[in-house]
Amino acid sequence: MAVLLQVDFPFEGPWGDAMSASMRELAASIAQEPGLLWKIWTENAETGRTGGIYLFTDHAHARSYLEMHTRRLESFGVRGVQGQLFDVNAELSAIDRAPLPAG
């Protein structure tokens, strides 16, 4: 069963195009994470928060990534990382055109 991971944390920028330019290597690294199907990057300059919505193949990969990512962010001085795991209801999500793997 696919597992959705939602992560967000305080962030001072950069935002938008500047974020895209400065985070390309990190995005490429995340794309290689075991069990990752996709990630949507999120940012809100007004609230000073950023993060992402991830879809993993299973709970084990999602949990492992969250633990590693939290440690990585904390090593950069980021505090207040919030992460939540959710089971995906594939049947209902398919009705609403969710990009889920077949299965």
C-alpha positions in Angstrom: 0.0 0.0 0.0 1.3 3.4 -0.9 2.2 5.7 2.0 2.1 9.5 1.9 4.6 11.5 4.0 3.9 15.1 4.7 6.9 17.1 6.0 7.2 20.8 6.9 9.5 23.0 8.8 10.5 26.6 9.4 12.5 28.1 6.6 13.9 31.6 5.9 14.3 31.2 2.2 15.3 31.4 -0.6 11.9 31.0 -2.2 10.6 30.4 -5.8 13.2 30.4 -8.6 16.0 31.0 -6.1 15.0 28.0 -4.1 14.8 25.9 -7.3 18.4 27.0 -8.3 19.8 26.3 -4.8 18.1 23.0 -4.1 18.7 21.1 -7.4 21.4 18.8 -6.0 19.2 18.0 -3.0 16.2 17.3 -5.3 18.4 14.9 -7.4 19.5 13.2 -4.2 15.9 12.8 -2.9 14.9 11.3 -6.3 17.3 8.4 -5.6 15.8 7.5 -2.2 14.7 3.9 -1.8 10.9 3.5 -2.1 10.2 7.0 -3.2 7.6 7.3 -6.0 7.4 11.1 -6.2 7.7 14.3 -4.2 5.9 17.6 -4.4 8.0 20.5 -3.0 6.0 23.0 -0.9 6.8 26.5 0.1 5.0 29.4 1.9 7.1 32.5 2.2 4.3 34.3 4.1 4.4 31.7 6.9 8.1 30.9 6.6 7.5 27.2 6.1 8.7 24.7 3.5 8.7 21.0 3.0 7.1 18.4 0.8 4.5 15.8 0.1 6.1 12.4 -0.7 4.6 9.2 -1.9 6.5 6.0 -0.9 5.9 2.4 -1.7 5.5 1.4 2.0 5.7 2.5 5.6 9.3 1.2 6.2 10.8 3.4 3.4 8.7 6.4 4.4 9.7 6.1 8.1 13.3 5.6 7.2 13.4 8.6 5.0 11.6 10.8 7.6 14.2 9.8 10.3 17.1 10.5 7.9 15.7 13.8 6.6 14.9 15.0 10.1 18.5 14.3 11.2 19.8 16.0 8.0 17.7 19.1 8.6 18.7 19.3 12.2 22.4 19.1 11.2 21.7 22.3 9.2 20.3 23.9 12.3 16.6 23.5 11.4 14.3 22.9 14.4 10.6 22.1 14.5 10.5 19.5 11.7 7.0 18.0 11.5 6.4 14.8 9.7 3.2 12.7 9.4 2.6 9.4 7.6 -0.8 8.5 6.0 -2.1 5.4 4.4 -3.5 6.2 0.9 -7.0 5.1 0.0 -6.2 4.2 -3.6 -9.8 3.6 -4.6 -11.1 7.0 -3.6 -7.9 8.7 -4.7 -8.2 7.2 -8.2 -11.7 8.8 -8.6 -10.0 12.2 -7.9 -7.1 11.6 -10.4 -4.4 11.0 -7.9 -1.1 10.0 -9.5 -0.8 6.6 -7.9 1.0 3.5 -9.1 -1.1 0.7 -10.5 -1.7 -2.1 -8.2 
